[in-house]
Amino acid sequence: MSEPVIIGFVCYQWGYGAADLAGTSRMQYPPSVRLVRIPCTGKFDISYAMRAFQKGADGVFVVGWKPHECAFETGNFKADERVKLTKQILDELGLGGDRIEMYFMSGADAGRFVEAVNEMTERVKKLGPNPLNQ
């Protein structure tokens, strides 16, 4: 399998901040990862992930603030609940719930961001291509 296409929905402030710091620090992660900035992970909707899979993504991840540090208080917890529900839906559809994951970090966690991306990439490689692409 070539590099899997993975879509990351990232908090505008901290998730994207960690990704940006990783880039300015010249840390490497697979170029097939595409980031979508959202105002708060509390705005993440199950339909975003389902649409990404429908359009051919092999995996999806969501990056929000660390627990109890969200500027909108509960946005990251709402996103985590939606990711858990999406896992269940993907399992029921036979796509595999492991194709989506939620990560918590701060904008200073560039190393953690790269670890998360690499973890998702390896996981999705083991799962194989998105069955909807075949």
N, CA, C and O atoms as a GROMACS GRO file, in nm:
protein
  536
    1MET      N    1   0.085  -0.118   0.000
    1MET     CA    2   0.000   0.000   0.000
    1MET      C    3   0.089   0.124   0.000
    1MET      O    4   0.182   0.134   0.080
    2SER      N    5   0.060   0.217  -0.088
    2SER     CA    6   0.131   0.344  -0.086
    2SER      C    7   0.087   0.420   0.039
    2SER      O    8   0.005   0.371   0.116
    3GLU      N    9   0.140   0.538   0.057
    3GLU     CA   10   0.103   0.615   0.176
    3GLU      C   11  -0.048   0.637   0.179
    3GLU      O   12  -0.105   0.684   0.081
    4PRO      N   13  -0.113   0.602   0.291
    4PRO     CA   14  -0.257   0.622   0.300
    4PRO      C   15  -0.292   0.770   0.308
    4PRO      O   16  -0.216   0.850   0.362
    5VAL      N   17  -0.408   0.803   0.255
    5VAL     CA   18  -0.458   0.940   0.264
    5VAL      C   19  -0.529   0.953   0.398
    5VAL      O   20  -0.626   0.882   0.426
    6ILE      N   21  -0.481   1.045   0.479
    6ILE     CA   22  -0.538   1.066   0.611
    6ILE      C   23  -0.576   1.213   0.625
    6ILE      O   24  -0.496   1.302   0.594
    7ILE      N   25  -0.698   1.237   0.672
    7ILE     CA   26  -0.748   1.372   0.692
    7ILE      C   27  -0.747   1.402   0.841
    7ILE      O   28  -0.800   1.324   0.921
    8GLY      N   29  -0.686   1.512   0.878
    8GLY     CA   30  -0.682   1.555   1.018
    8GLY      C   31  -0.766   1.680   1.036
    8GLY      O   32  -0.741   1.782   0.974
    9PHE      N   33  -0.867   1.670   1.122
    9PHE     CA   34  -0.947   1.787   1.159
    9PHE      C   35  -0.886   1.842   1.287
    9PHE      O   36  -0.889   1.777   1.392
   10VAL      N   37  -0.829   1.963   1.278
   10VAL     CA   38  -0.750   2.016   1.388
   10VAL      C   39  -0.807   2.147   1.440
   10VAL      O   40  -0.854   2.232   1.364
   11CYS      N   41  -0.802   2.160   1.572
   11CYS     CA   42  -0.843   2.283   1.639
   11CYS      C   43  -0.762   2.399   1.580
   11CYS      O   44  -0.640   2.388   1.563
   12TYR      N   45  -0.828   2.506   1.550
   12TYR     CA   46  -0.764   2.622   1.488
   12TYR      C   47  -0.643   2.670   1.569
   12TYR      O   48  -0.540   2.705   1.512
   13GLN      N   49  -0.657   2.672   1.702
   13GLN     CA   50  -0.548   2.726   1.784
   13GLN      C   51  -0.441   2.622   1.816
   13GLN      O   52  -0.325   2.641   1.780
   14TRP      N   53  -0.478   2.514   1.884
   14TRP     CA   54  -0.376   2.425   1.936
   14TRP      C   55  -0.342   2.310   1.844
   14TRP      O   56  -0.224   2.278   1.827
   15GLY      N   57  -0.440   2.248   1.785
   15GLY     CA   58  -0.409   2.138   1.693
   15GLY      C   59  -0.328   2.187   1.575
   15GLY      O   60  -0.227   2.127   1.538
   16TYR      N   61  -0.373   2.297   1.516
   16TYR     CA   62  -0.299   2.351   1.403
   16TYR      C   63  -0.167   2.412   1.450
   16TYR      O   64  -0.067   2.407   1.378
   17GLY      N   65  -0.166   2.467   1.571
   17GLY     CA   66  -0.041   2.522   1.627
   17GLY      C   67   0.066   2.415   1.640
   17GLY      O   68   0.183   2.439   1.609
   18ALA      N   69   0.026   2.296   1.686
   18ALA     CA   70   0.122   2.186   1.698
   18ALA      C   71   0.172   2.144   1.561
   18ALA      O   72   0.291   2.116   1.544
   19ALA      N   73   0.083   2.139   1.463
   19ALA     CA   74   0.123   2.102   1.326
   19ALA      C   75   0.217   2.208   1.268
   19ALA      O   76   0.316   2.174   1.203
   20ASP      N   77   0.185   2.334   1.292
   20ASP     CA   78   0.267   2.442   1.240
   20ASP      C   79   0.406   2.441   1.305
   20ASP      O   80   0.507   2.460   1.237
   21LEU      N   81   0.409   2.418   1.435
   21LEU     CA   82   0.538   2.411   1.504
   21LEU      C   83   0.619   2.293   1.454
   21LEU      O   84   0.741   2.302   1.440
   22ALA      N   85   0.553   2.182   1.426
   22ALA     CA   86   0.624   2.065   1.370
   22ALA      C   87   0.687   2.103   1.236
   22ALA      O   88   0.801   2.065   1.208
   23GLY      N   89   0.613   2.177   1.155
   23GLY     CA   90   0.666   2.219   1.025
   23GLY      C   91   0.782   2.316   1.036
   23GLY      O   92   0.882   2.301   0.967
   24THR      N   93   0.768   2.416   1.123
   24THR     CA   94   0.876   2.513   1.137
   24THR      C   95   0.997   2.452   1.206
   24THR      O   96   1.109   2.503   1.193
   25SER      N   97   0.976   2.343   1.280
   25SER     CA   98   1.087   2.272   1.345
   25SER      C   99   1.147   2.167   1.252
   25SER      O  100   1.237   2.092   1.291
   26ARG      N  101   1.097   2.162   1.130
   26ARG     CA  102   1.144   2.069   1.027
   26ARG      C  103   1.128   1.922   1.065
   26ARG      O  104   1.207   1.836   1.026
   27MET      N  105   1.022   1.895   1.142
   27MET     CA  106   0.989   1.756   1.173
   27MET      C  107   0.916   1.697   1.054
   27MET      O  108   0.843   1.766   0.984
   28GLN      N  109   0.937   1.570   1.031
   28GLN     CA  110   0.882   1.505   0.913
   28GLN      C  111   0.762   1.417   0.947
   28GLN      O  112   0.761   1.346   1.048
   29TYR      N  113   0.660   1.423   0.861
   29TYR     CA  114   0.551   1.327   0.867
   29TYR      C  115   0.501   1.308   0.725
   29TYR      O  116   0.530   1.390   0.638
   30PRO      N  117   0.427   1.200   0.700
   30PRO     CA  118   0.389   1.167   0.562
   30PRO      C  119   0.315   1.282   0.491
   30PRO      O  120   0.226   1.344   0.549
   31PRO      N  121   0.353   1.308   0.368
   31PRO     CA  122   0.290   1.417   0.293
   31PRO      C  123   0.146   1.387   0.249
   31PRO      O  124   0.077   1.475   0.199
   32SER      N  125   0.102   1.264   0.268
   32SER     CA  126  -0.035   1.229   0.229
   32SER      C  127  -0.136   1.267   0.337
   32SER      O  128  -0.256   1.240   0.322
   33VAL      N  129  -0.090   1.330   0.447
   33VAL     CA  130  -0.180   1.378   0.553
   33VAL      C  131  -0.228   1.518   0.516
   33VAL      O  132  -0.148   1.606   0.487
   34ARG      N  133  -0.358   1.536   0.518
   34ARG     CA  134  -0.419   1.665   0.484
   34ARG      C  135  -0.487   1.720   0.608
   34ARG      O  136  -0.563   1.649   0.674
   35LEU      N  137  -0.460   1.846   0.642
   35LEU     CA  138  -0.518   1.907   0.761
   35LEU      C  139  -0.631   2.001   0.725
   35LEU      O  140  -0.623   2.077   0.628
   36VAL      N  141  -0.735   1.995   0.804
   36VAL     CA  142  -0.849   2.085   0.790
   36VAL      C  143  -0.864   2.158   0.923
   36VAL      O  144  -0.891   2.096   1.026
   37ARG      N  145  -0.846   2.289   0.920
   37ARG     CA  146  -0.860   2.368   1.044
   37ARG      C  147  -1.007   2.394   1.070
   37ARG      O  148  -1.082   2.432   0.981
   38ILE      N  149  -1.046   2.371   1.196
   38ILE     CA  150  -1.183   2.402   1.236
   38ILE      C  151  -1.175   2.494   1.358
   38ILE      O  152  -1.079   2.486   1.434
   39PRO      N  153  -1.275   2.582   1.378
   39PRO     CA  154  -1.266   2.681   1.486
   39PRO      C  155  -1.249   2.620   1.624
   39PRO      O  156  -1.182   2.676   1.711
   40CYS      N  157  -1.310   2.505   1.645
   40CYS     CA  158  -1.301   2.432   1.770
   40CYS      C  159  -1.337   2.288   1.738
   40CYS      O  160  -1.423   2.264   1.653
   41THR      N  161  -1.274   2.193   1.804
   41THR     CA  162  -1.310   2.054   1.775
   41THR      C  163  -1.454   2.026   1.817
   41THR      O  164  -1.512   1.926   1.774
   42GLY      N  165  -1.512   2.112   1.900
   42GLY     CA  166  -1.653   2.100   1.933
   42GLY      C  167  -1.742   2.116   1.810
   42GLY      O  168  -1.858   2.075   1.811
   43LYS      N  169  -1.688   2.176   1.706
   43LYS     CA  170  -1.759   2.191   1.578
   43LYS      C  171  -1.745   2.069   1.488
   43LYS      O  172  -1.813   2.058   1.387
   44PHE      N  173  -1.655   1.977   1.526
   44PHE     CA  174  -1.638   1.854   1.447
   44PHE      C  175  -1.770   1.778   1.447
   44PHE      O  176  -1.834   1.760   1.550
   45ASP      N  177  -1.809   1.734   1.329
   45ASP     CA  178  -1.935   1.663   1.312
   45ASP      C  179  -1.907   1.527   1.249
   45ASP      O  180  -1.816   1.513   1.167
   46ILE      N  181  -1.985   1.430   1.287
   46ILE     CA  182  -1.969   1.295   1.232
   46ILE      C  183  -1.974   1.298   1.080
   46ILE      O  184  -1.903   1.222   1.014
   47SER      N  185  -2.056   1.385   1.025
   47SER     CA  186  -2.068   1.392   0.879
   47SER      C  187  -1.937   1.433   0.814
   47SER      O  188  -1.912   1.396   0.698
   48TYR      N  189  -1.851   1.508   0.883
   48TYR     CA  190  -1.721   1.546   0.827
   48TYR      C  191  -1.637   1.420   0.801
   48TYR      O  192  -1.579   1.403   0.694
   49ALA      N  193  -1.633   1.332   0.901
   49ALA     CA  194  -1.555   1.209   0.888
   49ALA      C  195  -1.616   1.119   0.781
   49ALA      O  196  -1.544   1.064   0.698
   50MET      N  197  -1.747   1.104   0.784
   50MET     CA  198  -1.812   1.016   0.687
   50MET      C  199  -1.791   1.066   0.545
   50MET      O  200  -1.772   0.987   0.453
   51ARG      N  201  -1.794   1.196   0.527
   51ARG     CA  202  -1.771   1.254   0.395
   51ARG      C  203  -1.626   1.230   0.352
   51ARG      O  204  -1.599   1.202   0.235
   52ALA      N  205  -1.532   1.242   0.446
   52ALA     CA  206  -1.391   1.217   0.413
   52ALA      C  207  -1.373   1.074   0.365
   52ALA      O  208  -1.303   1.049   0.267
   53PHE      N  209  -1.437   0.978   0.434
   53PHE     CA  210  -1.427   0.838   0.392
   53PHE      C  211  -1.497   0.817   0.257
   53PHE      O  212  -1.447   0.743   0.172
   54GLN      N  213  -1.610   0.880   0.239
   54GLN     CA  214  -1.682   0.869   0.113
   54GLN      C  215  -1.598   0.921  -0.004
   54GLN      O  216  -1.604   0.868  -0.114
   55LYS      N  217  -1.520   1.026   0.023
   55LYS     CA  218  -1.436   1.087  -0.081
   55LYS      C  219  -1.303   1.015  -0.098
   55LYS      O  220  -1.221   1.055  -0.180
   56GLY      N  221  -1.279   0.907  -0.018
   56GLY     CA  222  -1.160   0.826  -0.041
   56GLY      C  223  -1.054   0.826   0.066
   56GLY      O  224  -0.952   0.759   0.050
   57ALA      N  225  -1.073   0.900   0.175
   57ALA     CA  226  -0.973   0.899   0.282
   57ALA      C  227  -0.962   0.759   0.341
   57ALA      O  228  -1.062   0.687   0.354
   58ASP      N  229  -0.841   0.721   0.376
   58ASP     CA  230  -0.818   0.591   0.439
   58ASP      C  231  -0.828   0.600   0.591
   58ASP      O  232  -0.852   0.500   0.658
   59GLY      N  233  -0.808   0.720   0.645
   59GLY     CA  234  -0.815   0.742   0.789
   59GLY      C  235  -0.846   0.886   0.820
   59GLY      O  236  -0.827   0.975   0.737
   60VAL      N  237  -0.893   0.909   0.942
   60VAL     CA  238  -0.928   1.044   0.989
   60VAL      C  239  -0.882   1.056   1.134
   60VAL      O  240  -0.894   0.962   1.212
   61PHE      N  241  -0.829   1.172   1.169
   61PHE     CA  242  -0.801   1.199   1.310
   61PHE      C  243  -0.845   1.340   1.344
   61PHE      O  244  -0.856   1.427   1.257
   62VAL      N  245  -0.870   1.361   1.472
   62VAL     CA  246  -0.914   1.490   1.524
   62VAL      C  247  -0.816   1.529   1.634
   62VAL      O  248  -0.784   1.448   1.721
   63VAL      N  249  -0.768   1.655   1.630
   63VAL     CA  250  -0.675   1.703   1.732
   63VAL      C  251  -0.736   1.823   1.802
   63VAL      O  252  -0.768   1.924   1.740
   64GLY      N  253  -0.752   1.809   1.934
   64GLY     CA  254  -0.805   1.918   2.014
   64GLY      C  255  -0.718   1.947   2.135
   64GLY      O  256  -0.617   1.880   2.159
   65TRP      N  257  -0.758   2.046   2.210
   65TRP     CA  258  -0.688   2.085   2.331
   65TRP      C  259  -0.682   1.970   2.429
   65TRP      O  260  -0.761   1.876   2.422
   66LYS      N  261  -0.586   1.978   2.521
   66LYS     CA  262  -0.579   1.881   2.629
   66LYS      C  263  -0.706   1.893   2.714
   66LYS      O  264  -0.766   2.000   2.721
   67PRO      N  265  -0.746   1.783   2.780
   67PRO     CA  266  -0.868   1.788   2.864
   67PRO      C  267  -0.863   1.903   2.965
   67PRO      O  268  -0.759   1.929   3.026
   68HIS      N  269  -0.975   1.970   2.980
   68HIS     CA  270  -0.995   2.082   3.073
   68HIS      C  271  -0.917   2.206   3.035
   68HIS      O  272  -0.904   2.297   3.117
   69GLU      N  273  -0.865   2.214   2.913
   69GLU     CA  274  -0.793   2.332   2.870
   69GLU      C  275  -0.856   2.399   2.748
   69GLU      O  276  -0.805   2.500   2.699
   70CYS      N  277  -0.966   2.344   2.699
   70CYS     CA  278  -1.032   2.399   2.580
   70CYS      C  279  -1.084   2.540   2.610
   70CYS      O  280  -1.147   2.563   2.713
   71ALA      N  281  -1.057   2.633   2.521
   71ALA     CA  282  -1.103   2.770   2.537
   71ALA      C  283  -1.257   2.777   2.539
   71ALA      O  284  -1.314   2.870   2.596
   72PHE      N  285  -1.320   2.680   2.477
   72PHE     CA  286  -1.466   2.676   2.476
   72PHE      C  287  -1.519   2.574   2.577
   72PHE      O  288  -1.634   2.530   2.568
   73GLU      N  289  -1.436   2.540   2.673
   73GLU     CA  290  -1.464   2.456   2.789
   73GLU      C  291  -1.489   2.309   2.759
   73GLU      O  292  -1.421   2.223   2.816
   74THR      N  293  -1.583   2.277   2.670
   74THR     CA  294  -1.618   2.137   2.649
   74THR      C  295  -1.607   2.093   2.504
   74THR      O  296  -1.646   1.981   2.470
   75GLY      N  297  -1.555   2.178   2.419
   75GLY     CA  298  -1.547   2.144   2.276
   75GLY      C  299  -1.472   2.015   2.250
   75GLY      O  300  -1.516   1.933   2.169
   76ASN      N  301  -1.359   1.997   2.318
   76ASN     CA  302  -1.279   1.877   2.295
   76ASN      C  303  -1.351   1.752   2.345
   76ASN      O  304  -1.335   1.644   2.287
   77PHE      N  305  -1.430   1.763   2.452
   77PHE     CA  306  -1.505   1.648   2.502
   77PHE      C  307  -1.619   1.611   2.407
   77PHE      O  308  -1.649   1.493   2.387
   78LYS      N  309  -1.683   1.714   2.349
   78LYS     CA  310  -1.787   1.688   2.249
   78LYS      C  311  -1.729   1.614   2.129
   78LYS      O  312  -1.787   1.519   2.078
   79ALA      N  313  -1.613   1.660   2.085
   79ALA     CA  314  -1.547   1.595   1.970
   79ALA      C  315  -1.512   1.451   2.004
   79ALA      O  316  -1.530   1.362   1.921
   80ASP      N  317  -1.462   1.428   2.124
   80ASP     CA  318  -1.424   1.292   2.164
   80ASP      C  319  -1.546   1.200   2.162
   80ASP      O  320  -1.536   1.086   2.117
   81GLU      N  321  -1.660   1.248   2.209
   81GLU     CA  322  -1.782   1.166   2.207
   81GLU      C  323  -1.824   1.137   2.062
   81GLU      O  324  -1.869   1.027   2.032
   82ARG      N  325  -1.810   1.237   1.975
   82ARG     CA  326  -1.848   1.217   1.834
   82ARG      C  327  -1.753   1.120   1.765
   82ARG      O  328  -1.795   1.041   1.680
   83VAL      N  329  -1.626   1.124   1.801
   83VAL     CA  330  -1.529   1.030   1.744
   83VAL      C  331  -1.564   0.888   1.789
   83VAL      O  332  -1.560   0.794   1.709
   84LYS      N  333  -1.597   0.872   1.916
   84LYS     CA  334  -1.636   0.740   1.967
   84LYS      C  335  -1.759   0.686   1.894
   84LYS      O  336  -1.764   0.568   1.860
   85LEU      N  337  -1.857   0.773   1.870
   85LEU     CA  338  -1.976   0.731   1.797
   85LEU      C  339  -1.942   0.696   1.653
   85LEU      O  340  -1.995   0.600   1.597
   86THR      N  341  -1.853   0.773   1.592
   86THR     CA  342  -1.811   0.745   1.455
   86THR      C  343  -1.741   0.610   1.447
   86THR      O  344  -1.759   0.536   1.350
   87LYS      N  345  -1.660   0.577   1.549
   87LYS     CA  346  -1.596   0.445   1.554
   87LYS      C  347  -1.701   0.334   1.549
   87LYS      O  348  -1.686   0.237   1.474
   88GLN      N  349  -1.807   0.349   1.627
   88GLN     CA  350  -1.914   0.249   1.629
   88GLN      C  351  -1.982   0.238   1.493
   88GLN      O  352  -2.009   0.128   1.445
   89ILE      N  353  -2.010   0.352   1.431
   89ILE     CA  354  -2.075   0.353   1.299
   89ILE      C  355  -1.986   0.285   1.196
   89ILE      O  356  -2.033   0.203   1.117
   90LEU      N  357  -1.856   0.318   1.197
   90LEU     CA  358  -1.763   0.256   1.101
   90LEU      C  359  -1.754   0.106   1.121
   90LEU      O  360  -1.745   0.031   1.024
   91ASP      N  361  -1.756   0.062   1.247
   91ASP     CA  362  -1.754  -0.083   1.275
   91ASP      C  363  -1.881  -0.149   1.220
   91ASP      O  364  -1.875  -0.255   1.159
   92GLU      N  365  -1.996  -0.085   1.242
   92GLU     CA  366  -2.122  -0.140   1.194
   92GLU      C  367  -2.128  -0.145   1.041
   92GLU      O  368  -2.189  -0.235   0.984
   93LEU      N  369  -2.063  -0.050   0.976
   93LEU     CA  370  -2.061  -0.047   0.830
   93LEU      C  371  -1.955  -0.140   0.770
   93LEU      O  372  -1.951  -0.161   0.649
   94GLY      N  373  -1.870  -0.195   0.856
   94GLY     CA  374  -1.765  -0.284   0.809
   94GLY      C  375  -1.640  -0.213   0.760
   94GLY      O  376  -1.553  -0.276   0.698
   95LEU      N  377  -1.628  -0.083   0.786
   95LEU     CA  378  -1.509  -0.008   0.745
   95LEU      C  379  -1.400  -0.014   0.851
   95LEU      O  380  -1.282   0.000   0.818
   96GLY      N  381  -1.436  -0.034   0.976
   96GLY     CA  382  -1.339  -0.043   1.085
   96GLY      C  383  -1.329   0.086   1.163
   96GLY      O  384  -1.287   0.189   1.111
   97GLY      N  385  -1.367   0.079   1.290
   97GLY     CA  386  -1.363   0.196   1.377
   97GLY      C  387  -1.223   0.247   1.406
   97GLY      O  388  -1.207   0.361   1.448
   98ASP      N  389  -1.122   0.164   1.383
   98ASP     CA  390  -0.984   0.207   1.407
   98ASP      C  391  -0.935   0.306   1.302
   98ASP      O  392  -0.823   0.356   1.311
   99ARG      N  393  -1.017   0.334   1.204
   99ARG     CA  394  -0.978   0.431   1.100
   99ARG      C  395  -0.992   0.576   1.146
   99ARG      O  396  -0.954   0.668   1.073
  100ILE      N  397  -1.045   0.597   1.267
  100ILE     CA  398  -1.059   0.733   1.320
  100ILE      C  399  -1.009   0.735   1.464
  100ILE      O  400  -1.025   0.639   1.538
  101GLU      N  401  -0.948   0.849   1.502
  101GLU     CA  402  -0.896   0.862   1.638
  101GLU      C  403  -0.898   1.008   1.680
  101GLU      O  404  -0.890   1.098   1.597
  102MET      N  405  -0.908   1.029   1.811
  102MET     CA  406  -0.903   1.163   1.872
  102MET      C  407  -0.774   1.175   1.950
  102MET      O  408  -0.736   1.084   2.024
  103TYR      N  409  -0.705   1.288   1.933
  103TYR     CA  410  -0.583   1.316   2.007
  103TYR      C  411  -0.597   1.451   2.078
  103TYR      O  412  -0.657   1.544   2.026
  104PHE      N  413  -0.540   1.458   2.198
  104PHE     CA  414  -0.541   1.581   2.276
  104PHE      C  415  -0.398   1.631   2.291
  104PHE      O  416  -0.309   1.554   2.326
  105MET      N  417  -0.376   1.760   2.265
  105MET     CA  418  -0.242   1.817   2.279
  105MET      C  419  -0.250   1.968   2.282
  105MET      O  420  -0.355   2.027   2.254
  106SER      N  421  -0.139   2.030   2.315
  106SER     CA  422  -0.130   2.176   2.312
  106SER      C  423  -0.054   2.219   2.187
  106SER      O  424   0.000   2.135   2.114
  107GLY      N  425  -0.051   2.347   2.163
  107GLY     CA  426   0.020   2.400   2.047
  107GLY      C  427   0.170   2.379   2.054
  107GLY      O  428   0.238   2.389   1.952
  108ALA      N  429   0.222   2.351   2.173
  108ALA     CA  430   0.366   2.330   2.189
  108ALA      C  431   0.405   2.184   2.169
  108ALA      O  432   0.523   2.150   2.175
  109ASP      N  433   0.307   2.098   2.144
  109ASP     CA  434   0.332   1.954   2.133
  109ASP      C  435   0.362   1.910   1.990
  109ASP      O  436   0.297   1.818   1.938
  110ALA      N  437   0.457   1.973   1.928
  110ALA     CA  438   0.492   1.938   1.789
  110ALA      C  439   0.534   1.792   1.779
  110ALA      O  440   0.493   1.722   1.686
  111GLY      N  441   0.616   1.746   1.872
  111GLY     CA  442   0.660   1.607   1.871
  111GLY      C  443   0.542   1.511   1.888
  111GLY      O  444   0.536   1.408   1.822
  112ARG      N  445   0.450   1.546   1.975
  112ARG     CA  446   0.331   1.462   1.996
  112ARG      C  447   0.246   1.461   1.870
  112ARG      O  448   0.187   1.358   1.835
  113PHE      N  449   0.237   1.575   1.800
  113PHE     CA  450   0.161   1.580   1.676
  113PHE      C  451   0.219   1.484   1.573
  113PHE      O  452   0.146   1.407   1.510
  114VAL      N  453   0.349   1.488   1.556
  114VAL     CA  454   0.415   1.399   1.459
  114VAL      C  455   0.396   1.253   1.501
  114VAL      O  456   0.372   1.168   1.415
  115GLU      N  457   0.406   1.223   1.630
  115GLU     CA  458   0.381   1.087   1.678
  115GLU      C  459   0.239   1.042   1.644
  115GLU      O  460   0.218   0.929   1.599
  116ALA      N  461   0.143   1.130   1.665
  116ALA     CA  462   0.003   1.097   1.637
  116ALA      C  463  -0.018   1.068   1.488
  116ALA      O  464  -0.085   0.972   1.452
  117VAL      N  465   0.040   1.152   1.403
  117VAL     CA  466   0.027   1.132   1.259
  117VAL      C  467   0.092   1.000   1.218
  117VAL      O  468   0.035   0.924   1.140
  118ASN      N  469   0.210   0.974   1.269
  118ASN     CA  470   0.279   0.849   1.235
  118ASN      C  471   0.204   0.727   1.289
  118ASN      O  472   0.196   0.624   1.223
  119GLU      N  473   0.148   0.740   1.409
  119GLU     CA  474   0.067   0.632   1.466
  119GLU      C  475  -0.054   0.601   1.378
  119GLU      O  476  -0.083   0.485   1.348
  120MET      N  477  -0.123   0.707   1.336
  120MET     CA  478  -0.240   0.687   1.248
  120MET      C  479  -0.199   0.627   1.115
  120MET      O  480  -0.268   0.540   1.061
  121THR      N  481  -0.087   0.673   1.061
  121THR     CA  482  -0.041   0.622   0.932
  121THR      C  483  -0.011   0.473   0.941
  121THR      O  484  -0.053   0.396   0.855
  122GLU      N  485   0.061   0.432   1.044
  122GLU     CA  486   0.093   0.290   1.060
  122GLU      C  487  -0.033   0.207   1.084
  122GLU      O  488  -0.047   0.097   1.030
  123ARG      N  489  -0.124   0.259   1.164
  123ARG     CA  490  -0.249   0.187   1.190
  123ARG      C  491  -0.328   0.166   1.062
  123ARG      O  492  -0.377   0.056   1.036
  124VAL      N  493  -0.340   0.271   0.984
  124VAL     CA  494  -0.419   0.262   0.860
  124VAL      C  495  -0.350   0.172   0.758
  124VAL      O  496  -0.417   0.102   0.683
  125LYS      N  497  -0.217   0.174   0.755
  125LYS     CA  498  -0.146   0.082   0.665
  125LYS      C  499  -0.180  -0.063   0.698
  125LYS      O  500  -0.199  -0.144   0.608
  126LYS      N  501  -0.187  -0.096   0.828
  126LYS     CA  502  -0.222  -0.232   0.870
  126LYS      C  503  -0.366  -0.267   0.833
  126LYS      O  504  -0.396  -0.381   0.800
  127LEU      N  505  -0.455  -0.166   0.840
  127LEU     CA  506  -0.596  -0.190   0.805
  127LEU      C  507  -0.616  -0.206   0.654
  127LEU      O  508  -0.710  -0.270   0.609
  128GLY      N  509  -0.526  -0.147   0.578
  128GLY     CA  510  -0.538  -0.149   0.432
  128GLY      C  511  -0.617  -0.032   0.380
  128GLY      O  512  -0.664   0.052   0.457
  129PRO      N  513  -0.633  -0.027   0.248
  129PRO     CA  514  -0.704   0.086   0.187
  129PRO      C  515  -0.850   0.092   0.230
  129PRO      O  516  -0.909  -0.008   0.270
  130ASN      N  517  -0.906   0.208   0.220
  130ASN     CA  518  -1.049   0.230   0.246
  130ASN      C  519  -1.128   0.138   0.153
  130ASN      O  520  -1.114   0.146   0.031
  131PRO      N  521  -1.212   0.050   0.209
  131PRO     CA  522  -1.290  -0.043   0.125
  131PRO      C  523  -1.382   0.026   0.025
  131PRO      O  524  -1.420  -0.033  -0.076
  132LEU      N  525  -1.416   0.152   0.052
  132LEU     CA  526  -1.503   0.225  -0.041
  132LEU      C  527  -1.431   0.263  -0.169
  132LEU      O  528  -1.494   0.298  -0.268
  133ASN      N  529  -1.297   0.255  -0.168
  133ASN     CA  530  -1.216   0.292  -0.285
  133ASN      C  531  -1.200   0.177  -0.382
  133ASN      O  532  -1.138   0.195  -0.487
  134GLN      N  533  -1.254   0.059  -0.351
  134GLN     CA  534  -1.227  -0.057  -0.435
  134GLN      C  535  -1.338  -0.089  -0.530
  134GLN      O  536  -1.328  -0.185  -0.607
   0.00000   0.00000   0.00000
